[in-house]
Amino acid sequence: MSLWALIPVGLLITPTLFGTLAHPHGVEGYLRHVGIGWLILGAGAIAFRSIQLFFLRDVGTGLVWATKILTDPFNDFNLYKSAPKRLLKGERMDHPDAAAA
């Protein structure tokens, strides 16, 4: 979490990240650089954890974990896409018979 919080601070201190990025133009450029930094941090974290699992367990465990992490947003969207409509209809909780189905 500290690396996640340090990316915006680091880009405030050195907006070009020691010459590796183009100079950001305005707030939008700065936020774009922060987003790219967070994307690279996330990809690096997934790669690091997968490689760690390769050595701690086996290659299959690392690949399954990485696949799960990468596909979770799509699965969550599929599960919760009807939630806003159901909330607008006044449903705040699932019905007991819906959980059994």
C-alpha positions in Angstrom: 0.0 0.0 0.0 2.9 2.4 0.7 4.1 2.0 -2.9 0.6 2.8 -4.2 0.6 6.0 -2.1 4.1 7.0 -3.1 3.5 7.0 -6.8 1.5 10.3 -6.8 4.0 11.9 -4.3 7.0 10.8 -6.5 5.3 12.2 -9.6 4.8 15.5 -7.8 8.5 15.6 -6.9 9.8 14.5 -10.3 7.0 14.9 -12.9 9.1 13.3 -15.7 10.2 10.5 -13.4 13.9 11.2 -14.1 13.3 11.7 -17.8 11.4 8.4 -18.5 8.1 10.2 -19.0 7.1 13.2 -21.1 6.4 16.4 -19.0 2.7 16.3 -18.0 0.6 19.2 -19.3 -1.8 20.2 -16.5 -3.7 18.1 -14.0 -5.0 15.7 -16.7 -1.4 14.8 -17.7 -0.4 14.3 -14.1 -3.4 12.1 -13.4 -2.6 10.1 -16.6 0.9 9.5 -15.3 -0.4 8.4 -11.9 -2.8 6.0 -13.6 0.0 4.5 -15.7 2.1 4.2 -12.6 -0.6 2.4 -10.7 -1.2 0.1 -13.7 2.5 -0.8 -13.9 2.5 -1.4 -10.1 -0.5 -3.7 -10.3 1.0 -5.7 -13.2 4.3 -6.0 -11.3 2.5 -7.1 -8.2 0.7 -9.9 -10.1 3.9 -11.0 -11.8 5.8 -10.9 -8.5 3.2 -12.9 -6.6 2.8 -15.5 -9.4 6.6 -16.0 -9.6 6.7 -16.3 -5.8 4.0 -19.0 -5.9 5.9 -20.8 -8.7 8.7 -21.3 -6.1 6.7 -21.8 -3.0 4.1 -24.2 -4.4 4.2 -25.0 -8.1 3.7 -23.4 -11.5 0.1 -24.4 -11.7 -0.8 -22.6 -8.5 0.9 -19.4 -9.7 -0.9 -19.5 -13.0 -4.3 -20.2 -11.4 -3.9 -17.4 -8.9 -2.9 -14.9 -11.7 -5.9 -16.0 -13.8 -8.2 -15.6 -10.9 -6.9 -12.1 -10.1 -7.2 -11.1 -13.8 -10.7 -12.4 -14.3 -12.2 -11.2 -11.0 -13.4 -7.9 -12.4 -15.3 -9.6 -15.2 -16.9 -12.1 -12.8 -17.9 -9.4 -10.4 -19.5 -7.4 -13.2 -21.5 -10.4 -14.2 -22.6 -11.0 -10.6 -23.5 -7.5 -9.8 -24.8 -6.0 -13.0 -28.4 -6.1 -11.9 -27.8 -4.6 -8.5 -28.5 -1.0 -9.3 -31.8 -1.9 -10.9 -32.8 -4.0 -8.0 -31.8 -1.3 -5.5 -34.0 1.2 -7.4 -36.9 -1.2 -7.1 -36.5 -1.2 -3.4 -34.8 -4.6 -2.9 -32.1 -4.2 -0.3 -31.4 -7.8 0.5 -31.7 -11.1 -1.3 -34.8 -13.2 -0.7 -34.1 -16.4 1.2 -35.5 -18.5 -1.7 -33.2 -16.7 -4.1 -30.1 -18.0 -2.3 -31.3 -21.6 -2.5 -31.7 -21.4 -6.3 
